[in-house]
């Protein structure tokens, strides 16, 4: 697999015979499916790539709370409010597990948050789109969490132990997120004409941004070859995108909704749907900070970080005092 990876991508991934003995022994552990733990030797590039991916994954969980948090006070029933509250709370926990996994690599949560706030780290492009109607809560659960599950399930087998264990925990909760979203979309799509129109509008606006969640097409992916050689990533972006389309189109058919892609067609020969790719110019503009909601998301994160400084300072003062007392005993 690894050697075949080199041939197929050749994106600067070292072949085994180009590695020094320590790198080679490390790569053979990865190829054997072993888990790498925080205290194990690892190439600096592996550590940096993990900090990048896990840090951005954690940021995505926290920023992802904002579009849904926007609807907690406007949920149409107490039951829907409770479901949305539980989901948004779960996402905070997902962020926590992932920041903890990143901290095992020697980077602090403070540092990662500062990098997010000053634009040196990304979060998932999808969260830069506004949630305009209640049906968007269904589309986010159904499509965004559906795409997140597609992308996160394979990561349970990632080579870095703390990341893999965080993923196992997170994936258990993501299925509830997707089911509640699909249930909401079903109620809307099978409801009044106005509700069905609202559900179709939500699908129209969230379809292509959900396809973008899997990253640029493989030919434009900067990290895939090395990340897959190190099992930081288990599949290519296009593989997971295709899997998502194949799984989601029949669900849209069941809902009686139309995927906004006139080229969408089942290809018997390939055994997959043929579909139109997202607008990659839009994708790269959004991840460069020019999406509909990028500015407000960072303002919200900066305000939360600054408003919470007194809590962090108080906890640290308490921890320092406790540590000094234990040291004095
Ligand atoms: N949004 C923002 N940036 C993206 C992106 C997206 N959807 N897709 C790719 N990028 C960035 C990459 O980070 C990279 O930039 P960088 O060098 O500054 O980090 C650049 O575009 C090139 O992309 P690559 O394909 O080379 O990057 P990766 O190999 O890292 O692939 C990825 C991107 C598939 C998102 C991969 O990082 C990954 O699998 N990450 C872990 C899962 C994750 O973060 N999912 C995000 C959603 S989590 C979520 O939705 C929460 C849920 O509860 C709702």
Boltz pocket constraint, residues with backbone or C-beta under 6 A from the ligand:
constraints:
  - pocket:
      binder: B
      contacts: [[A, 52], [A, 53], [A, 56], [A, 57], [A, 58], [A, 60], [A, 61], [A, 64], [A, 91], [A, 94], [A, 120], [A, 122], [A, 123], [A, 124], [A, 125], [A, 126], [A, 144], [A, 145], [A, 148], [A, 151], [A, 152], [A, 212], [A, 213], [A, 214], [A, 215], [A, 216], [A, 220], [A, 221], [A, 222], [A, 223], [A, 224], [A, 227], [A, 233], [A, 237], [A, 287]]
      max_distance: 6.0
